[in-house]
Amino acid sequence: MFAELNAILNTSPDHFKQEELILVSDRRADASFLVHHFLSFYLRAGCKVCFLGLAQSFSHYSAVSQRLGVSLTQAKEKGQLLFLEVLKESLDVLLQKTSNTESQALDFLRDPAVGLRGLYDFVRASVSDSGAGGEGDGGGGTVGRWGPPVLLVDDLTVLLSLGVSVGSVLDFSHYCFVTVCSQLKGNMVTLVRCEGEEDEDEDGDEEGSERLLKGLTHQCSLTLHVQGLPTGFCRDIHGQVEVCWRKTQKDKPLNQRKLFQYKVHDKGASFFARGTSSAVL
């Protein structure tokens, strides 16, 4: 958990907004450090967390979280963290070795045309018993054992590479948002990776990560977009992140944007308002 980022977002494990879809994205950079931040943040907040690990193994997330002062193993043992390790389960699914809850959630690996209903059912079952309280609990004072449920996905674009259509991924995200955020007053955090330049998908390719990013942007209330420095590589600054708070006022969009440069450390990250770091002019 990064204290400087909490200050930028005006949030803390003791007081945070609910019913939020937070969209993390990257281009020519790696935004996974933000996924680790939100994972440790919501575990510290006492939330019931459902993590769909599409990109890395549990041991990878556990090692990083350990450096941030959070034990994922203990969180799993307590029932606070439910982790779906897709890399581990996918081989059994493809070879049809087992038929458990995890394998049923990954039915789309055998046939992408079936869609993500099984994965959604897994998410719904995972978050429905979180014991979340009413709106405004903010991580403290919930009725059940855990606070509001949280769904984290790292990362959604992996589903595209597995043959799932953009439409199916957007439908999955929408249904998860309705269940986790609207009904259970929880939050969602998802990562989308954009490989090329921003204007590369203007040739009508509707199955790319750009369409997924644009579709999710319309649903979210907060976006954090990580990208490389326009000036190129710098040893002391790893990139920049644009934070956008998306609000509506009288049915009209009212967005606030701020741009920060960042540097990732072994046990955290530093953020600088653009132009205040001496490393980059």
C-alpha positions as CSV (number, residue, x, y, z in Angstrom):
1,M,0.0,0.0,0.0
2,F,1.4,3.4,-1.0
3,A,0.7,6.2,1.4
4,E,1.5,8.9,-1.2
5,L,-1.1,7.4,-3.6
6,N,-3.7,7.3,-0.8
7,A,-3.1,11.0,-0.2
8,I,-3.5,11.8,-3.9
9,L,-6.8,9.8,-4.0
10,N,-7.9,11.2,-0.6
11,T,-8.6,7.8,0.8
12,S,-7.4,5.4,3.5
13,P,-8.2,1.9,4.7
14,D,-10.3,3.4,7.4
15,H,-12.3,5.7,5.1
16,F,-12.9,4.9,1.4
17,K,-15.6,5.3,-1.1
18,Q,-17.9,2.4,-2.0
19,E,-19.7,1.4,-5.2
20,E,-16.6,2.3,-7.3
21,L,-15.2,0.7,-10.4
22,I,-11.5,1.6,-10.5
23,L,-9.9,1.2,-13.9
24,V,-6.1,0.8,-14.1
25,S,-4.5,0.8,-17.5
26,D,-1.1,1.0,-19.0
27,R,0.7,1.7,-22.3
28,R,4.4,1.3,-22.9
29,A,4.7,0.8,-19.1
30,D,3.8,-1.6,-16.3
31,A,0.9,-0.7,-14.1
32,S,0.9,-3.9,-12.0
33,F,2.4,-2.0,-9.0
34,L,-1.1,-0.3,-8.7
35,V,-2.8,-3.7,-8.6
36,H,-0.5,-4.7,-5.7
37,H,-1.3,-1.4,-4.0
38,F,-5.1,-1.9,-4.2
39,L,-4.8,-5.6,-3.1
40,S,-2.9,-4.6,0.1
41,F,-5.1,-1.6,0.6
42,Y,-8.4,-3.5,0.7
43,L,-7.0,-6.3,2.7
44,R,-5.8,-3.8,5.3
45,A,-9.3,-2.3,5.2
46,G,-10.8,-5.6,6.2
47,C,-12.7,-6.2,3.0
48,K,-13.5,-9.6,1.6
49,V,-11.4,-9.8,-1.6
50,C,-12.0,-11.9,-4.6
51,F,-8.9,-11.9,-6.8
52,L,-8.9,-13.2,-10.4
53,G,-5.2,-13.8,-11.1
54,L,-5.1,-14.2,-14.9
55,A,-1.6,-12.9,-15.4
56,Q,0.6,-14.2,-12.6
57,S,0.8,-17.0,-10.0
58,F,-0.2,-16.7,-6.4
59,S,3.4,-16.9,-5.3
60,H,4.2,-13.8,-7.3
61,Y,1.5,-11.7,-5.7
62,S,2.3,-13.2,-2.3
63,A,6.0,-12.2,-2.6
64,V,5.2,-8.6,-3.5
65,S,2.5,-8.3,-0.9
66,Q,4.9,-9.6,1.7
67,R,7.2,-6.6,1.0
68,L,4.2,-4.3,1.4
69,G,3.5,-5.8,4.8
70,V,0.6,-8.0,4.0
71,S,0.4,-11.8,4.1
72,L,-1.8,-13.3,1.4
73,T,-1.4,-16.8,2.8
74,Q,-2.9,-15.6,6.1
75,A,-5.6,-13.7,4.3
76,K,-6.5,-16.9,2.5
77,E,-6.5,-19.0,5.6
78,K,-8.8,-16.6,7.4
79,G,-11.2,-16.6,4.5
80,Q,-10.7,-12.9,3.7
81,L,-9.0,-13.6,0.3
82,L,-10.3,-15.9,-2.4
83,F,-7.7,-16.2,-5.1
84,L,-8.4,-17.9,-8.5
85,E,-5.1,-18.8,-9.9
86,V,-5.9,-19.2,-13.6
87,L,-2.3,-20.2,-14.6
88,K,-2.5,-23.2,-12.2
89,E,-6.1,-24.2,-12.9
90,S,-6.0,-23.8,-16.7
91,L,-4.0,-27.0,-17.5
92,D,-6.4,-29.2,-15.5
93,V,-9.3,-27.6,-17.2
94,L,-7.9,-28.1,-20.7
95,L,-7.0,-31.8,-19.8
96,Q,-10.4,-32.2,-18.1
97,K,-8.6,-33.7,-15.0
98,T,-10.9,-32.2,-12.4
99,S,-14.4,-30.8,-12.1
100,N,-14.5,-28.4,-9.2
101,T,-15.7,-24.9,-8.7
102,E,-12.5,-23.4,-10.1
103,S,-12.6,-25.5,-13.2
104,Q,-16.2,-24.7,-13.9
105,A,-15.3,-21.0,-13.7
106,L,-12.8,-21.5,-16.5
107,D,-15.1,-23.4,-18.9
108,F,-14.4,-20.7,-21.5
109,L,-10.8,-22.1,-21.9
110,R,-12.2,-25.2,-23.6
111,D,-14.7,-23.2,-25.7
112,P,-14.4,-19.3,-25.7
113,A,-17.8,-19.2,-27.4
114,V,-19.6,-20.2,-24.2
115,G,-18.8,-16.8,-22.7
116,L,-17.9,-15.9,-19.1
117,R,-21.0,-17.0,-17.3
118,G,-19.1,-19.6,-15.3
119,L,-16.5,-17.0,-14.2
120,Y,-19.3,-14.6,-13.2
121,D,-21.0,-17.3,-11.2
122,F,-17.7,-17.9,-9.4
123,V,-17.4,-14.2,-8.6
124,R,-20.9,-13.9,-7.4
125,A,-20.6,-16.9,-5.0
126,S,-17.3,-15.6,-3.7
127,V,-18.5,-12.1,-2.8
128,S,-22.1,-12.9,-1.7
129,D,-21.0,-14.3,1.7
130,S,-18.7,-11.4,2.6
131,G,-21.1,-10.0,5.2
132,A,-20.9,-6.5,3.7
133,G,-22.8,-3.8,5.5
134,G,-24.8,-0.9,4.2
135,E,-23.7,2.1,2.2
136,G,-21.2,4.4,3.9
137,D,-19.6,1.8,6.1
138,G,-16.2,2.7,4.5
139,G,-14.4,-0.4,5.8
140,G,-15.4,0.1,9.5
141,G,-18.6,-1.0,11.2
142,T,-19.9,-3.6,8.7
143,V,-22.4,-6.1,10.0
144,G,-20.5,-9.3,8.9
145,R,-17.0,-10.5,9.6
146,W,-15.5,-8.7,6.6
147,G,-16.1,-5.2,5.1
148,P,-17.6,-4.5,1.7
149,P,-16.6,-7.0,-1.0
150,V,-13.9,-6.2,-3.5
151,L,-13.2,-7.8,-6.9
152,L,-9.7,-7.4,-8.4
153,V,-8.9,-8.6,-11.9
154,D,-5.3,-8.8,-13.2
155,D,-5.7,-8.5,-16.1
156,L,-8.8,-8.4,-18.4
157,T,-6.9,-8.3,-21.6
158,V,-5.6,-11.8,-21.0
159,L,-9.2,-13.0,-21.7
160,L,-8.9,-11.4,-25.2
161,S,-5.8,-13.4,-25.9
162,L,-7.6,-16.6,-24.9
163,G,-10.3,-16.0,-27.5
164,V,-13.0,-14.3,-25.5
165,S,-14.7,-11.5,-27.4
166,V,-14.6,-7.9,-26.3
167,G,-18.4,-7.9,-26.0
168,S,-18.3,-10.9,-23.6
169,V,-15.6,-9.3,-21.4
170,L,-17.6,-6.0,-21.2
171,D,-20.8,-8.0,-20.3
172,F,-18.8,-9.8,-17.6
173,S,-17.5,-6.6,-16.2
174,H,-21.0,-5.1,-16.3
175,Y,-22.6,-8.0,-14.4
176,C,-19.8,-8.0,-11.9
177,F,-20.3,-4.3,-11.3
178,V,-24.0,-4.7,-10.7
179,T,-23.4,-7.5,-8.2
180,V,-20.3,-6.2,-6.4
181,C,-20.8,-2.5,-6.5
182,S,-24.5,-1.8,-6.9
183,Q,-26.0,-4.6,-4.9
184,L,-23.4,-5.3,-2.3
185,K,-21.9,-1.8,-2.0
186,G,-18.4,-3.0,-2.8
187,N,-15.7,-2.0,-5.2
188,M,-14.0,-3.3,-8.4
189,V,-10.5,-2.8,-9.6
190,T,-9.4,-4.1,-13.0
191,L,-6.3,-3.8,-15.1
192,V,-6.3,-3.4,-18.9
193,R,-3.1,-3.4,-20.9
194,C,-2.8,-1.5,-24.2
195,E,0.1,-2.7,-26.3
196,G,0.4,-0.2,-29.2
197,E,0.0,3.5,-29.6
198,E,-3.3,5.2,-28.8
199,D,-4.4,5.7,-32.4
200,E,-3.5,2.3,-33.8
201,D,-7.0,0.8,-33.4
202,E,-8.6,3.5,-35.6
203,D,-8.6,1.1,-38.5
204,G,-11.9,-0.5,-37.4
205,D,-10.4,-3.4,-35.3
206,E,-13.2,-3.8,-32.7
207,E,-11.6,-6.8,-31.0
208,G,-8.6,-5.0,-29.6
209,S,-7.7,-3.8,-26.1
210,E,-8.5,-0.2,-27.1
211,R,-12.2,-1.0,-27.5
212,L,-12.2,-2.8,-24.1
213,L,-10.5,0.2,-22.5
214,K,-13.0,2.7,-24.0
215,G,-16.0,0.5,-22.9
216,L,-14.8,0.2,-19.3
217,T,-14.0,3.9,-19.2
218,H,-17.7,4.7,-19.5
219,Q,-18.5,2.5,-16.5
220,C,-15.8,3.6,-14.1
221,S,-15.6,6.4,-11.6
222,L,-11.8,6.5,-11.3
223,T,-9.1,5.8,-13.8
224,L,-5.3,5.5,-13.4
225,H,-3.5,5.3,-16.7
226,V,0.2,4.5,-16.5
227,Q,2.5,5.3,-19.4
228,G,6.1,5.7,-20.2
229,L,7.8,9.1,-20.1
230,P,7.4,11.1,-23.4
231,T,11.1,12.0,-23.1
232,G,12.1,8.3,-23.0
233,F,13.9,6.2,-20.4
234,C,15.0,7.8,-17.1
235,R,16.7,5.9,-14.3
236,D,15.2,8.0,-11.5
237,I,11.6,8.2,-12.9
238,H,9.9,5.1,-14.2
239,G,6.9,6.8,-15.9
240,Q,3.8,8.9,-15.4
241,V,0.3,8.2,-14.2
242,E,-2.8,10.2,-15.1
243,V,-5.5,10.1,-12.5
244,C,-9.0,11.0,-13.6
245,W,-12.0,11.3,-11.3
246,R,-15.1,10.7,-13.4
247,K,-18.3,12.3,-12.0
248,T,-21.6,13.5,-13.3
249,Q,-23.4,16.7,-12.4
250,K,-26.9,17.4,-13.7
251,D,-26.5,14.4,-16.1
252,K,-23.3,16.0,-17.6
253,P,-19.8,14.5,-17.2
254,L,-17.5,16.4,-14.9
255,N,-14.0,15.0,-15.0
256,Q,-11.0,16.1,-13.0
257,R,-7.5,15.0,-14.2
258,K,-4.1,15.2,-12.6
259,L,-0.8,14.0,-14.0
260,F,2.0,12.6,-11.7
261,Q,5.4,11.0,-12.3
262,Y,6.3,8.0,-10.3
263,K,9.2,5.8,-9.2
264,V,8.6,2.3,-7.9
265,H,10.8,1.2,-4.9
266,D,11.2,-2.3,-3.4
267,K,8.7,-1.6,-0.7
268,G,6.6,1.2,-2.1
269,A,6.4,4.0,-4.7
270,S,7.0,7.7,-4.9
271,F,4.8,10.2,-6.8
272,F,5.6,13.6,-8.0
273,A,3.5,16.3,-9.5
274,R,4.6,16.7,-13.1
275,G,7.5,19.1,-13.3
276,T,8.5,18.9,-9.6
277,S,11.0,16.1,-10.0
278,S,14.6,17.2,-10.7
279,A,15.1,14.0,-12.7
280,V,12.8,15.0,-15.5
281,L,12.5,18.5,-16.9
